[in-house]
Amino acid sequence: MTPPVRREYVGALLLLAAGGVLGLVAASRTWGTAEQSSALSVTSTTVSGSDLLPLAPAVALVALAAVVAIPAVRRLGRRVVGGVLAVLGLVQALMAALALADLRGRVSDWLTTGPEATGPVDSVSTSPAWAVAVVVAGLLVAAAGLLVAVRGPSWPAMGARYERSGGRAPRRTASKPAEGNRAAWDALDRGDDPTT
């Protein structure tokens, strides 16, 4: 593998790993905190990125799995994996950007109508940096996916050096065992050591 091809190959895998790790970390962080008051107390509730955007950790895990899959698959497989990664990365970036546009409203809606709805929300504070990180992670995965889809088929595959060329194998003809082999077996039958 030539140095430019190696840099391209390793660069695509590093982009995928970075996008996957960044997406996983950013989706697990708190994107919003809300205070809800009841008759007796005020409760602070947090909402993570995976609550608001369940796609983000899934795309991150797919990207991390692709780091292992890309070296194992070949031409058409790399095109398919790259295309799927590009689409998933773009969808993740778009969904995170839409969530970022109205993050306060999404946090409030999730707390009032989501699976853990507890009632009206008094105040909401958000951490938009994590949503931006998910957008960046999606773009990294999409860029790596495009690189894999376009350039991946020219990269070497695992085990390619051990494969035989497409030519036909030479014919083997049935032959009689060599006389030397028969003598060695006869020596073993007599109890002699044929190696000495």
C-alpha positions, 0 to 999 in steps of 0.5 A: 500500500502506497503512503497516500493510500495508507493515509487515506485509508487510516484517515477514513477509519479515524474520521469514523472513530472520531465521529462515533466517539463524539456522537456517543459522548455528546448524546449521553450528556445533559442537553437541558435541565428544567425545574418543575414545581409541584404542591410541595417541592421544586424538582429539577429534571435533566434531559439527555441528547439520547432522550431528544435524539435517539438516533444519535447513539445508534448512528455512533455505534454503527460508525464504530462498528464500521471501523471494524467492518470496512477492513473486512469487506471488499469493493461492493461491500465498501460502497454499500457501507460507505453509502449507508454511513453517509446517509446516516451521518447526514440524517443525524446532522440534520436531526441534531440541527433541527433540535438545536434550532428549538432546543428549549422548546424540545426539552420542554415538550419532552418533559410535558408530553414525553414518556416521563411527563411530570407536568408543567415546566417552570423554567428550562436551561439548555446546553447547546454545545452538546447538540452542536457536537452531535451535528459535527459528529454526524458530519464526520461520519458522513464525510468518512462514509463518502470517502469510503464509498468513493475511494474504498474499493481501491483500498486493500482488504484483509487477507488479500495477500493470501489469496490465489490469483484467478487462474486455474490450478495445475492438475494433479495426477494420481501417482504411485507412492514413491519407492522411498516412502514404501521402504520407510513404512516397511522399516517401521513395520520391522521395528527399525527407525527409518530416520537414522 
